[in-house]
Amino acid sequence: MISQKPGTMDETAWVRPEFHVYTRSAQRWIVIPKETAAFETMPADLSIFAGKKG
């Protein structure tokens, strides 16, 4: 997982989220692509995030 401060990247076209967490409280206008993993809350098994690199 990468933590990046907003506004610090000049070119963001290459950035693609690998997963979304806490989607239960997402705004209605947020569109999460079907091919992207999404979790309503924080998964109990965090090993699913192991090896993810941005």
RAVEN-V20909 format. One record per helix or strand of 3 or more residues. SS is the DSSP state (h for helix, s for strand). FROM is the first residue (numbers start at 1). TO is the last residue. Records with the same first field share a line. If there is no record, write none. Layout:
SS->FROM-TO, FROM-TO
//
This chain:
s->19-21, 37-39
h->23-25, 46-49
//
